[in-house]
Amino acid sequence: MITPAFYSGTGRRKTAIARVRLLPGEGEIVVNGRSLDEHFGNAVNEADVRMPFRVTNTEGRFNAMIKVEGGGVTGQAGAIRHGIARALLHQYGWKADLGRQRTPSIQALRATFGALAKPDHVVRGGTVEF
């Protein structure tokens, strides 16, 4: 089986959307062509964005190339974190069902991020009939 050149994941929070690509590397995060510090400054705690790497013990193994748009600073940071978590799941061959995978890393991500799904208020759409 051929190992892919990168793992991808799309993260969403509020109205922000982040497209994440994880490449083998030293742990550098590039957001919209700038470093994480240049993009967010002091507005976001870098440890929160890097949490999926810490939870899965993959710190320093991947470089993250991220395109993020929409929302504010907090929404973008949450979308990036969500996208990194989903990209890490693709490393294990996750497609749609977390229940089938029982590796410790996936269990840690599942416990940390729930089911890695969008919140109900985002999923729900349309009108409610009574």
C-alpha positions in Angstrom: 0.0 0.0 0.0 1.3 3.4 -0.9 1.6 6.0 1.8 -0.1 9.3 0.7 2.0 12.4 0.4 -0.2 14.3 2.8 -3.3 13.9 5.0 -6.1 16.4 4.7 -9.0 17.5 6.8 -11.6 20.2 6.8 -12.5 21.9 10.1 -15.4 24.1 10.9 -16.3 26.3 13.8 -19.0 29.0 13.8 -18.6 30.5 10.3 -14.9 29.7 9.9 -13.7 27.0 7.6 -10.1 25.6 7.6 -8.6 23.3 5.0 -5.7 21.5 6.6 -2.9 19.4 4.9 -0.5 17.5 7.1 2.9 16.7 5.5 5.7 14.8 7.2 8.0 17.4 8.8 9.2 19.0 12.0 5.9 20.5 13.4 5.7 23.9 11.6 2.2 25.4 11.1 1.6 27.8 8.2 -1.7 29.6 8.1 -2.6 31.4 4.8 1.1 31.6 3.9 2.2 33.0 7.3 3.4 31.5 10.5 0.9 30.8 13.3 2.2 33.7 15.3 2.0 36.1 12.4 -1.5 35.1 11.6 -3.0 35.2 15.1 -0.5 37.2 17.1 -1.3 37.0 20.8 -5.0 36.6 20.2 -5.0 32.8 20.3 -3.1 30.4 22.6 -0.9 28.3 20.3 -1.2 25.3 22.6 -5.0 25.2 21.9 -4.3 25.0 18.2 -1.7 22.3 18.6 -3.8 20.2 21.0 -4.7 17.4 18.5 -1.0 16.7 18.0 -0.4 16.6 21.8 -3.3 14.3 22.4 -2.2 11.8 19.7 1.5 12.0 20.6 2.4 13.3 17.1 4.0 16.6 18.0 6.9 17.3 15.7 6.0 14.7 13.1 3.9 16.8 10.7 4.0 20.2 9.1 0.5 21.8 8.7 -0.3 23.9 5.7 -3.7 25.6 6.4 -6.0 27.8 4.4 -8.6 29.4 6.7 -11.4 31.9 5.9 -14.5 33.4 7.5 -15.3 34.0 11.1 -13.2 35.7 13.7 -10.0 34.8 15.4 -11.5 32.4 17.9 -13.6 30.7 15.2 -10.6 30.3 12.9 -8.5 28.8 15.7 -11.3 26.3 16.5 -11.7 25.4 12.8 -7.9 24.8 12.5 -7.9 22.6 15.6 -10.9 20.6 14.2 -9.2 20.3 10.8 -6.0 19.1 12.3 -7.9 16.4 14.3 -9.7 15.2 11.2 -6.5 15.1 9.2 -4.9 13.0 11.9 -7.8 10.6 11.7 -7.2 10.1 8.0 -3.7 9.0 8.9 -5.4 5.9 10.5 -7.7 5.3 7.5 -10.8 6.8 9.1 -13.6 7.5 6.7 -16.9 7.8 8.3 -17.2 5.7 11.5 -15.1 6.3 14.6 -16.7 3.3 16.3 -14.8 0.7 14.3 -11.4 2.1 15.0 -10.0 1.3 18.5 -6.4 2.6 18.5 -5.5 4.7 21.5 -4.9 7.9 19.4 -8.3 7.8 17.9 -10.0 7.1 21.2 -8.1 10.1 22.6 -9.3 12.3 19.8 -12.9 11.0 20.2 -12.8 11.8 23.9 -11.4 15.2 23.3 -13.6 16.3 20.4 -16.7 14.2 21.0 -17.6 12.6 17.7 -15.7 15.2 15.7 -19.0 16.4 14.3 -20.4 19.8 13.8 -22.6 21.2 16.6 -26.4 20.6 16.3 -27.2 24.3 15.7 -25.0 24.1 12.6 -26.2 20.8 11.3 -29.9 21.6 11.8 -31.3 23.6 9.0 -34.6 24.6 7.6 -37.8 25.1 9.5 -39.2 23.0 12.4 -42.8 22.0 11.9 -45.2 21.5 14.8 
